[in-house]
Amino acid sequence: MSLDTTHDPLEIDRENARLAAIGLGIWLAITAAVIMLLLQFGPALSGIFV
């Protein structure tokens, strides 16, 4: 590991924030899709188990 390399903490924070925002967006999209599927097919799915 080289000690003479410079790094910008602000750039690292921006990258981490960008990755967190992307992850949150994907999580929200998957959650919304699952909710929509449950609302759409909920009665059919519950009929399988009842």
PyRosetta script that sets phi, psi and omega in degrees:
from pyrosetta import init, pose_from_sequence

init()
pose = pose_from_sequence("MSLDTTHDPLEIDRENARLAAIGLGIWLAITAAVIMLLLQFGPALSGIFV")
pose.set_psi(1, 129.6)
pose.set_omega(1, -177.3)
pose.set_phi(2, -89.6)
pose.set_psi(2, 135.6)
pose.set_omega(2, -179.0)
pose.set_phi(3, -91.5)
pose.set_psi(3, -13.0)
pose.set_omega(3, -176.1)
pose.set_phi(4, -90.9)
pose.set_psi(4, 0.6)
pose.set_omega(4, 177.6)
pose.set_phi(5, -79.0)
pose.set_psi(5, 137.0)
pose.set_omega(5, 178.8)
pose.set_phi(6, -96.3)
pose.set_psi(6, 147.1)
pose.set_omega(6, 176.8)
pose.set_phi(7, -135.0)
pose.set_psi(7, 151.2)
pose.set_omega(7, -178.6)
pose.set_phi(8, -106.4)
pose.set_psi(8, 108.2)
pose.set_omega(8, -179.0)
pose.set_phi(9, -58.7)
pose.set_psi(9, -33.0)
pose.set_omega(9, 179.3)
pose.set_phi(10, -65.2)
pose.set_psi(10, -39.8)
pose.set_omega(10, 178.4)
pose.set_phi(11, -66.5)
pose.set_psi(11, -38.8)
pose.set_omega(11, 177.3)
pose.set_phi(12, -64.4)
pose.set_psi(12, -43.4)
pose.set_omega(12, 178.5)
pose.set_phi(13, -63.5)
pose.set_psi(13, -39.5)
pose.set_omega(13, 178.7)
pose.set_phi(14, -64.2)
pose.set_psi(14, -41.9)
pose.set_omega(14, 179.1)
pose.set_phi(15, -64.8)
pose.set_psi(15, -42.5)
pose.set_omega(15, 177.8)
pose.set_phi(16, -63.7)
pose.set_psi(16, -39.9)
pose.set_omega(16, 178.2)
pose.set_phi(17, -65.9)
pose.set_psi(17, -39.1)
pose.set_omega(17, 178.5)
pose.set_phi(18, -64.1)
pose.set_psi(18, -44.6)
pose.set_omega(18, 179.4)
pose.set_phi(19, -66.0)
pose.set_psi(19, -37.9)
pose.set_omega(19, 178.2)
pose.set_phi(20, -66.0)
pose.set_psi(20, -40.2)
pose.set_omega(20, 179.0)
pose.set_phi(21, -66.0)
pose.set_psi(21, -40.1)
pose.set_omega(21, 178.0)
pose.set_phi(22, -64.7)
pose.set_psi(22, -45.5)
pose.set_omega(22, 178.8)
pose.set_phi(23, -61.3)
pose.set_psi(23, -41.7)
pose.set_omega(23, 178.5)
pose.set_phi(24, -65.3)
pose.set_psi(24, -40.8)
pose.set_omega(24, 178.6)
pose.set_phi(25, -62.9)
pose.set_psi(25, -42.0)
pose.set_omega(25, 177.9)
pose.set_phi(26, -65.0)
pose.set_psi(26, -43.2)
pose.set_omega(26, 179.6)
pose.set_phi(27, -61.8)
pose.set_psi(27, -42.8)
pose.set_omega(27, 179.4)
pose.set_phi(28, -66.7)
pose.set_psi(28, -38.9)
pose.set_omega(28, 179.0)
pose.set_phi(29, -64.7)
pose.set_psi(29, -42.8)
pose.set_omega(29, 178.4)
pose.set_phi(30, -65.2)
pose.set_psi(30, -42.6)
pose.set_omega(30, 179.3)
pose.set_phi(31, -62.2)
pose.set_psi(31, -44.5)
pose.set_omega(31, 178.9)
pose.set_phi(32, -63.6)
pose.set_psi(32, -39.8)
pose.set_omega(32, 179.1)
pose.set_phi(33, -64.1)
pose.set_psi(33, -41.6)
pose.set_omega(33, 179.3)
pose.set_phi(34, -65.7)
pose.set_psi(34, -41.8)
pose.set_omega(34, 178.6)
pose.set_phi(35, -62.7)
pose.set_psi(35, -43.8)
pose.set_omega(35, 179.1)
pose.set_phi(36, -63.3)
pose.set_psi(36, -40.7)
pose.set_omega(36, 178.1)
pose.set_phi(37, -65.1)
pose.set_psi(37, -39.8)
pose.set_omega(37, 178.2)
pose.set_phi(38, -66.6)
pose.set_psi(38, -38.7)
pose.set_omega(38, 177.0)
pose.set_phi(39, -66.7)
pose.set_psi(39, -37.3)
pose.set_omega(39, -178.2)
pose.set_phi(40, -73.8)
pose.set_psi(40, -46.4)
pose.set_omega(40, -172.4)
pose.set_phi(41, -112.9)
pose.set_psi(41, 14.2)
pose.set_omega(41, -178.3)
pose.set_phi(42, -57.7)
pose.set_psi(42, -50.1)
pose.set_omega(42, 179.6)
pose.set_phi(43, -61.4)
pose.set_psi(43, -39.4)
pose.set_omega(43, 179.1)
pose.set_phi(44, -66.3)
pose.set_psi(44, -40.0)
pose.set_omega(44, 179.7)
pose.set_phi(45, -69.6)
pose.set_psi(45, -39.2)
pose.set_omega(45, 179.9)
pose.set_phi(46, -71.5)
pose.set_psi(46, -25.6)
pose.set_omega(46, 176.4)
pose.set_phi(47, -66.0)
pose.set_psi(47, -25.7)
pose.set_omega(47, 178.5)
pose.set_phi(48, -67.5)
pose.set_psi(48, -38.3)
pose.set_omega(48, -172.2)
pose.set_phi(49, -95.5)
pose.set_psi(49, -11.1)
pose.set_omega(49, -177.5)
pose.set_phi(50, -105.6)
pose.dump_pdb("model.pdb")
